[in-house]
Amino acid sequence: MNPIHKIINSSYDSQNVKSKILSINLRIDGLSFVIMESEIIFKAECYEWQSKGWEYATEQIKLIFEKNTVFQSEFKKTIIILKTKESTLVPSKFYDKNKEAVLLKTLLGIDNFDTYSHNLKNAEAVLVSAVHPRLKSLIKESFPKVEIFNYSTIFIDKAIKLSTKKETLLLDVGQQSFEIAATRSGKIISHNYFDFITVDEFMFFLLSFVKQNNIDLERVQLLISGKIALESSIGKSLKKYFHNIEQMLSDSKNDKEEAFAELKNYTLIANS
């Protein structure tokens, strides 16, 4: 499998990486990584495949780990940012680590997965997540000292940070999925993750989320990021319903880095 996006900085030295950070984003439909020092990307690659479940994704990830010698190097720090819909948000006062597996099985119907959790920085809440056992084993075998973060933890904290006194929706659109966080008066009120195939499905799930959370379409501020253009079919559909839309554009001045801008930013947050 070949990367669909790639960066190699002219000053990159594969034999001298002990001062750099390796950050890997793992998804059910892809993998991307950056090798960074401070805010400079020295090497980066992005791979994508059709979503066929975590068993298939783990096989693709394993092949990439085995093929690319980057993953055998010793870095200052290795970070994995796992993006998965198998998670749920729990208020801190109700969280019990011993009941993570029961919680995910009860709320999401997830069984035979390993669990892990992260505290939010901007709210008194814990994100409880599931990781496929084979993927967890692969991560541990490949990176014994890795620090694992959940994409949604950073995403929700970002939504709270960007929220205004009125209602705000932060929407991140992927290839065939989207993640959404709703805030009101600077507090998180709901978070979810949906798979979709058609534009109609996308809008149905989004508007259902809006309705369930009593969000006012005329007042809410919609912040959108990810694989979406406002002139696309999804973008045009959003304009029909939302009156206040802002596209979260990357501040990257390097076109080659555009595909890795989000991972770069999330790595900086995870490393802070």
PyMOL commands that set and color helices and strands:
alter all, ss='L'
color gray80, all
select helices_A, chain A and resi 54-67+69-72+92-94+97-108+133-142+151-162+199-212+233-241+255-270
alter helices_A, ss='H'
color red, helices_A
select strands_A, chain A and resi 5-8+21-27+30-37+40-48+77-82+87-91+114-119+125-131+147-150+167-173+177-184+187-195+221-226+245-247
alter strands_A, ss='S'
color yellow, strands_A
deselect
rebuild
show_as cartoon
